[in-house]
Amino acid sequence: MTDYCVTLESAWVIKDVKSLDDAIGIAISEAGKRLNPSAKFVEVEAGSIQCPFCEEDLNCALVVANTALVGLTLEMKVFNAESTEHATRIAKSVIGRALGTVPLKVTDVQES
């Protein structure tokens, strides 16, 4: 059995927000509250994407009409998994149970 580091991407919607920085802070805070205490070992960060033209990292967030969509990166270490698929199922189950209806997508699975 092997240990894995599973990275998931999540979309978080926030209403009545004034700025992009506020939206990112609120999204990270709300995700942290939902993950605590049952999954407090999950690391939550603001997501980023690369600009297709200059290849610089950009925030993965958008604010329109005081409503924001923030992309979050959730990272979890899974111990004693049988395979990458097994580690993925464990991570999605643990994080999905804590976050409820928030959409999740696996972006990376690494042996650790």
ZALOSE-380268 format. One record per residue: residue in one letter; z, x, y of N, C-alpha, C in turn; chain. Coordinates in Angstrom, 2 decimals. Example, Ala and Ser with C-alpha at 12.3 -4.5 7.8 and 13.67 -1.06 7.14 Angstrom:
2
+--------+---------+---------+---------+---------+---------+---------+---------+---------+---------+--------+
: residu :     npz :     npx :     npy :    capz :    capx :    capy :     cpz :     cpx :     cpy : chaine :
+--------+---------+---------+---------+---------+---------+---------+---------+---------+---------+--------+
:      a :    7.80 :   13.19 :   -5.69 :    7.80 :   12.30 :   -4.50 :    7.80 :   13.20 :   -3.30 :      A :
:      s :    7.08 :   12.85 :   -2.25 :    7.14 :   13.67 :   -1.06 :    7.87 :   12.90 :    0.03 :      A :
+--------+---------+---------+---------+---------+---------+---------+---------+---------+---------+--------+
END
This chain:
112
+--------+---------+---------+---------+---------+---------+---------+---------+---------+---------+--------+
: residu :     npz :     npx :     npy :    capz :    capx :    capy :     cpz :     cpx :     cpy : chaine :
+--------+---------+---------+---------+---------+---------+---------+---------+---------+---------+--------+
:      m :    0.00 :    0.85 :   -1.18 :    0.00 :    0.00 :    0.00 :    0.00 :    0.89 :    1.25 :      A :
:      t :   -0.69 :    0.42 :    2.26 :   -0.91 :    1.20 :    3.47 :   -0.43 :    0.45 :    4.70 :      A :
:      d :   -0.11 :    1.21 :    5.75 :    0.26 :    0.62 :    7.03 :   -0.99 :    0.58 :    7.92 :      A :
:      y :   -1.09 :   -0.50 :    8.71 :   -2.25 :   -0.69 :    9.59 :   -1.79 :   -1.07 :   10.99 :      A :
:      c :   -2.62 :   -0.74 :   11.96 :   -2.43 :   -1.18 :   13.33 :   -3.55 :   -2.17 :   13.62 :      A :
:      v :   -3.19 :   -3.45 :   13.84 :   -4.17 :   -4.51 :   14.05 :   -4.18 :   -4.89 :   15.53 :      A :
:      t :   -5.35 :   -4.92 :   16.13 :   -5.50 :   -5.29 :   17.53 :   -6.26 :   -6.61 :   17.60 :      A :
:      l :   -5.67 :   -7.56 :   18.32 :   -6.27 :   -8.88 :   18.50 :   -6.56 :   -9.11 :   19.97 :      A :
:      e :   -7.55 :   -9.93 :   20.24 :   -7.90 :  -10.33 :   21.60 :   -7.56 :  -11.80 :   21.75 :      A :
:      s :   -7.01 :  -12.16 :   22.90 :   -6.60 :  -13.54 :   23.13 :   -7.07 :  -13.99 :   24.51 :      A :
:      a :   -7.36 :  -15.29 :   24.63 :   -7.75 :  -15.88 :   25.92 :   -6.59 :  -16.73 :   26.42 :      A :
:      w :   -6.15 :  -16.48 :   27.65 :   -5.00 :  -17.18 :   28.22 :   -5.43 :  -17.88 :   29.51 :      A :
:      v :   -5.16 :  -19.18 :   29.62 :   -5.51 :  -19.95 :   30.80 :   -4.26 :  -20.18 :   31.64 :      A :
:      i :   -4.36 :  -19.92 :   32.95 :   -3.25 :  -20.13 :   33.88 :   -3.76 :  -20.98 :   35.04 :      A :
:      k :   -3.00 :  -22.01 :   35.37 :   -3.39 :  -22.89 :   36.48 :   -2.54 :  -22.58 :   37.71 :      A :
:      d :   -3.05 :  -22.97 :   38.87 :   -2.37 :  -22.78 :   40.15 :   -1.96 :  -21.33 :   40.40 :      A :
:      v :   -2.93 :  -20.44 :   40.35 :   -2.68 :  -19.03 :   40.59 :   -3.41 :  -18.60 :   41.86 :      A :
:      k :   -2.82 :  -17.69 :   42.60 :   -3.38 :  -17.29 :   43.89 :   -4.29 :  -16.06 :   43.80 :      A :
:      s :   -3.93 :  -15.10 :   42.92 :   -4.71 :  -13.87 :   42.86 :   -4.89 :  -13.41 :   41.42 :      A :
:      l :   -5.79 :  -12.46 :   41.25 :   -6.07 :  -11.91 :   39.93 :   -4.85 :  -11.17 :   39.38 :      A :
:      d :   -4.19 :  -10.39 :   40.21 :   -2.99 :   -9.66 :   39.75 :   -1.89 :  -10.60 :   39.32 :      A :
:      d :   -1.69 :  -11.69 :   40.06 :   -0.69 :  -12.69 :   39.66 :   -1.04 :  -13.31 :   38.31 :      A :
:      a :   -2.31 :  -13.61 :   38.12 :   -2.76 :  -14.23 :   36.87 :   -2.48 :  -13.32 :   35.68 :      A :
:      i :   -2.79 :  -12.03 :   35.83 :   -2.56 :  -11.08 :   34.75 :   -1.07 :  -10.96 :   34.44 :      A :
:      g :   -0.25 :  -10.86 :   35.48 :    1.20 :  -10.77 :   35.29 :    1.78 :  -12.00 :   34.62 :      A :
:      i :    1.33 :  -13.17 :   35.03 :    1.82 :  -14.43 :   34.45 :    1.39 :  -14.54 :   32.99 :      A :
:      a :    0.15 :  -14.18 :   32.68 :   -0.34 :  -14.26 :   31.30 :    0.46 :  -13.35 :   30.38 :      A :
:      i :    0.70 :  -12.12 :   30.80 :    1.49 :  -11.19 :   29.98 :    2.91 :  -11.70 :   29.81 :      A :
:      s :    3.49 :  -12.22 :   30.87 :    4.85 :  -12.75 :   30.80 :    4.95 :  -13.96 :   29.87 :      A :
:      e :    4.03 :  -14.89 :   30.00 :    4.05 :  -16.09 :   29.14 :    3.83 :  -15.73 :   27.67 :      A :
:      a :    2.93 :  -14.81 :   27.41 :    2.70 :  -14.38 :   26.02 :    3.95 :  -13.70 :   25.46 :      A :
:      g :    4.57 :  -12.87 :   26.26 :    5.81 :  -12.20 :   25.83 :    6.92 :  -13.18 :   25.52 :      A :
:      k :    7.04 :  -14.23 :   26.34 :    8.07 :  -15.24 :   26.10 :    7.83 :  -15.98 :   24.79 :      A :
:      r :    6.58 :  -16.30 :   24.51 :    6.26 :  -17.01 :   23.26 :    6.46 :  -16.13 :   22.04 :      A :
:      l :    6.21 :  -14.83 :   22.19 :    6.34 :  -13.91 :   21.07 :    7.80 :  -13.51 :   20.80 :      A :
:      n :    8.67 :  -13.70 :   21.77 :   10.06 :  -13.30 :   21.63 :   10.89 :  -14.48 :   21.15 :      A :
:      p :   11.74 :  -14.42 :   20.19 :   12.19 :  -13.28 :   19.41 :   11.47 :  -13.12 :   18.08 :      A :
:      s :   10.67 :  -14.11 :   17.66 :   10.09 :  -14.07 :   16.31 :    9.08 :  -12.94 :   16.11 :      A :
:      a :    8.38 :  -12.53 :   17.16 :    7.38 :  -11.47 :   17.03 :    7.47 :  -10.51 :   18.21 :      A :
:      k :    8.69 :  -10.09 :   18.55 :    8.88 :   -9.24 :   19.72 :    8.32 :   -7.83 :   19.54 :      A :
:      f :    7.90 :   -7.47 :   18.32 :    7.34 :   -6.16 :   18.03 :    5.85 :   -6.07 :   18.38 :      A :
:      v :    5.27 :   -7.16 :   18.85 :    3.85 :   -7.18 :   19.23 :    3.73 :   -6.67 :   20.66 :      A :
:      e :    2.84 :   -5.70 :   20.88 :    2.61 :   -5.16 :   22.22 :    1.54 :   -6.00 :   22.92 :      A :
:      v :    1.84 :   -6.42 :   24.16 :    0.93 :   -7.25 :   24.93 :    0.45 :   -6.47 :   26.15 :      A :
:      e :   -0.87 :   -6.42 :   26.34 :   -1.45 :   -5.74 :   27.50 :   -2.61 :   -6.58 :   28.04 :      A :
:      a :   -2.95 :   -6.33 :   29.28 :   -4.13 :   -6.97 :   29.86 :   -5.36 :   -6.37 :   29.20 :      A :
:      g :   -6.31 :   -7.21 :   28.85 :   -7.54 :   -6.73 :   28.23 :   -8.45 :   -6.07 :   29.25 :      A :
:      s :   -9.38 :   -5.29 :   28.75 :  -10.36 :   -4.66 :   29.64 :  -11.72 :   -4.64 :   28.94 :      A :
:      i :  -12.75 :   -4.63 :   29.76 :  -14.12 :   -4.52 :   29.24 :  -14.82 :   -3.42 :   30.01 :      A :
:      q :  -15.89 :   -2.90 :   29.45 :  -16.64 :   -1.86 :   30.13 :  -17.82 :   -2.46 :   30.89 :      A :
:      c :  -18.00 :   -1.98 :   32.10 :  -19.15 :   -2.39 :   32.90 :  -20.41 :   -1.87 :   32.20 :      A :
:      p :  -21.42 :   -2.73 :   31.99 :  -22.63 :   -2.27 :   31.30 :  -23.46 :   -1.28 :   32.12 :      A :
:      f :  -23.22 :   -1.20 :   33.42 :  -24.01 :   -0.34 :   34.27 :  -23.35 :    1.01 :   34.53 :      A :
:      c :  -22.06 :    0.99 :   34.93 :  -21.39 :    2.25 :   35.27 :  -20.41 :    2.70 :   34.19 :      A :
:      e :  -20.20 :    1.87 :   33.16 :  -19.31 :    2.17 :   32.04 :  -17.85 :    2.37 :   32.46 :      A :
:      e :  -17.48 :    1.83 :   33.61 :  -16.10 :    1.89 :   34.08 :  -15.33 :    0.70 :   33.50 :      A :
:      d :  -14.02 :    0.88 :   33.22 :  -13.21 :   -0.21 :   32.69 :  -12.91 :   -1.23 :   33.79 :      A :
:      l :  -13.07 :   -2.52 :   33.44 :  -12.80 :   -3.62 :   34.36 :  -11.75 :   -4.54 :   33.74 :      A :
:      n :  -10.97 :   -5.20 :   34.61 :  -10.01 :   -6.20 :   34.11 :  -10.76 :   -7.32 :   33.42 :      A :
:      c :  -10.15 :   -7.83 :   32.38 :  -10.75 :   -8.92 :   31.62 :  -10.11 :  -10.23 :   32.09 :      A :
:      a :  -10.34 :  -10.56 :   33.37 :   -9.74 :  -11.76 :   33.96 :  -10.68 :  -12.31 :   35.03 :      A :
:      l :  -10.57 :  -13.63 :   35.22 :  -11.42 :  -14.31 :   36.19 :  -10.62 :  -15.45 :   36.82 :      A :
:      v :  -10.69 :  -15.56 :   38.14 :  -10.02 :  -16.65 :   38.84 :  -11.07 :  -17.47 :   39.57 :      A :
:      v :  -11.09 :  -18.78 :   39.27 :  -11.99 :  -19.72 :   39.94 :  -11.20 :  -20.98 :   40.24 :      A :
:      a :  -11.22 :  -21.42 :   41.49 :  -10.55 :  -22.65 :   41.91 :   -9.08 :  -22.65 :   41.49 :      A :
:      n :   -8.40 :  -21.54 :   41.76 :   -6.97 :  -21.38 :   41.46 :   -6.62 :  -21.52 :   39.98 :      A :
:      t :   -7.61 :  -21.36 :   39.11 :   -7.38 :  -21.38 :   37.66 :   -7.94 :  -20.07 :   37.10 :      A :
:      a :   -7.13 :  -19.42 :   36.25 :   -7.53 :  -18.11 :   35.74 :   -7.72 :  -18.13 :   34.22 :      A :
:      l :   -8.63 :  -17.32 :   33.78 :   -8.81 :  -17.03 :   32.36 :   -8.58 :  -15.54 :   32.21 :      A :
:      v :   -7.53 :  -15.19 :   31.46 :   -7.14 :  -13.79 :   31.30 :   -7.30 :  -13.39 :   29.84 :      A :
:      g :   -7.96 :  -12.29 :   29.62 :   -8.07 :  -11.73 :   28.28 :   -6.90 :  -10.79 :   28.03 :      A :
:      l :   -6.18 :  -11.00 :   26.94 :   -5.04 :  -10.16 :   26.58 :   -5.35 :   -9.41 :   25.30 :      A :
:      t :   -4.78 :   -8.23 :   25.18 :   -4.86 :   -7.44 :   23.96 :   -3.48 :   -7.45 :   23.32 :      A :
:      l :   -3.43 :   -7.86 :   22.06 :   -2.17 :   -7.93 :   21.32 :   -2.26 :   -6.95 :   20.16 :      A :
:      e :   -1.32 :   -6.03 :   20.08 :   -1.35 :   -5.00 :   19.06 :   -0.11 :   -5.10 :   18.18 :      A :
:      m :   -0.32 :   -5.09 :   16.88 :    0.79 :   -5.24 :   15.93 :    0.63 :   -4.26 :   14.79 :      A :
:      k :    1.72 :   -3.62 :   14.40 :    1.72 :   -2.73 :   13.24 :    2.09 :   -3.55 :   12.01 :      A :
:      v :    1.26 :   -3.49 :   10.98 :    1.49 :   -4.21 :    9.73 :    1.81 :   -3.17 :    8.65 :      A :
:      f :    2.96 :   -3.33 :    8.00 :    3.41 :   -2.38 :    6.99 :    3.10 :   -2.91 :    5.59 :      A :
:      n :    2.75 :   -1.99 :    4.69 :    2.55 :   -2.28 :    3.27 :    1.51 :   -3.37 :    3.00 :      A :
:      a :    0.38 :   -3.29 :    3.66 :   -0.70 :   -4.24 :    3.39 :   -1.61 :   -3.68 :    2.32 :      A :
:      e :   -2.22 :   -4.56 :    1.54 :   -3.08 :   -4.14 :    0.44 :   -4.46 :   -3.67 :    0.91 :      A :
:      s :   -4.94 :   -4.23 :    2.03 :   -6.26 :   -3.88 :    2.54 :   -6.32 :   -4.24 :    4.02 :      A :
:      t :   -7.46 :   -3.92 :    4.65 :   -7.63 :   -4.28 :    6.07 :   -7.66 :   -5.80 :    6.24 :      A :
:      e :   -8.26 :   -6.49 :    5.28 :   -8.31 :   -7.96 :    5.35 :   -6.91 :   -8.55 :    5.23 :      A :
:      h :   -6.10 :   -7.99 :    4.34 :   -4.74 :   -8.46 :    4.17 :   -3.92 :   -8.22 :    5.44 :      A :
:      a :   -4.08 :   -7.04 :    6.05 :   -3.38 :   -6.73 :    7.30 :   -3.81 :   -7.68 :    8.41 :      A :
:      t :   -5.09 :   -8.00 :    8.45 :   -5.62 :   -8.92 :    9.45 :   -5.02 :  -10.32 :    9.28 :      A :
:      r :   -4.96 :  -10.80 :    8.06 :   -4.39 :  -12.12 :    7.80 :   -2.92 :  -12.17 :    8.19 :      A :
:      i :   -2.18 :  -11.11 :    7.89 :   -0.75 :  -11.05 :    8.25 :   -0.59 :  -11.10 :    9.76 :      A :
:      a :   -1.33 :  -10.26 :   10.48 :   -1.21 :  -10.21 :   11.94 :   -1.59 :  -11.54 :   12.58 :      A :
:      k :   -2.71 :  -12.13 :   12.14 :   -3.12 :  -13.41 :   12.71 :   -2.10 :  -14.51 :   12.41 :      A :
:      s :   -1.49 :  -14.46 :   11.25 :   -0.49 :  -15.45 :   10.88 :    0.75 :  -15.34 :   11.75 :      A :
:      v :    1.27 :  -14.12 :   11.88 :    2.51 :  -13.90 :   12.65 :    2.28 :  -14.23 :   14.13 :      A :
:      i :    1.22 :  -13.68 :   14.70 :    0.96 :  -13.89 :   16.13 :    0.52 :  -15.32 :   16.39 :      A :
:      g :   -0.32 :  -15.87 :   15.53 :   -0.79 :  -17.25 :   15.69 :    0.34 :  -18.26 :   15.62 :      A :
:      r :    1.32 :  -18.02 :   14.73 :    2.47 :  -18.93 :   14.63 :    3.28 :  -18.92 :   15.92 :      A :
:      a :    3.41 :  -17.75 :   16.54 :    4.20 :  -17.63 :   17.77 :    3.46 :  -18.21 :   18.98 :      A :
:      l :    2.15 :  -18.02 :   19.04 :    1.38 :  -18.43 :   20.22 :    0.82 :  -19.84 :   20.14 :      A :
:      g :    0.81 :  -20.43 :   18.97 :    0.32 :  -21.80 :   18.83 :   -1.19 :  -21.90 :   18.89 :      A :
:      t :   -1.71 :  -22.66 :   19.84 :   -3.14 :  -22.96 :   19.90 :   -3.97 :  -21.93 :   20.67 :      A :
:      v :   -3.39 :  -20.82 :   21.04 :   -4.11 :  -19.80 :   21.78 :   -5.14 :  -19.14 :   20.86 :      A :
:      p :   -6.41 :  -19.06 :   21.28 :   -7.44 :  -18.47 :   20.40 :   -7.23 :  -16.97 :   20.22 :      A :
:      l :   -7.45 :  -16.50 :   18.98 :   -7.29 :  -15.09 :   18.65 :   -8.54 :  -14.57 :   17.96 :      A :
:      k :   -8.87 :  -13.31 :   18.24 :  -10.01 :  -12.65 :   17.59 :   -9.61 :  -11.21 :   17.27 :      A :
:      v :   -9.87 :  -10.79 :   16.05 :   -9.57 :   -9.41 :   15.65 :  -10.60 :   -8.48 :   16.27 :      A :
:      t :  -10.12 :   -7.44 :   16.96 :  -11.04 :   -6.48 :   17.57 :  -11.02 :   -5.13 :   16.88 :      A :
:      d :   -9.89 :   -4.78 :   16.23 :   -9.81 :   -3.47 :   15.61 :   -8.70 :   -3.46 :   14.57 :      A :
:      v :   -8.94 :   -2.74 :   13.47 :   -7.92 :   -2.51 :   12.44 :   -8.00 :   -1.03 :   12.07 :      A :
:      q :   -6.90 :   -0.31 :   12.25 :   -6.84 :    1.12 :   11.97 :   -5.73 :    1.43 :   10.99 :      A :
:      e :   -5.97 :    2.34 :   10.06 :   -4.89 :    2.82 :    9.20 :   -3.97 :    3.69 :   10.02 :      A :
:      s :   -2.65 :    3.53 :    9.77 :   -1.73 :    4.38 :   10.53 :   -0.78 :    5.11 :    9.61 :      A :
+--------+---------+---------+---------+---------+---------+---------+---------+---------+---------+--------+
END
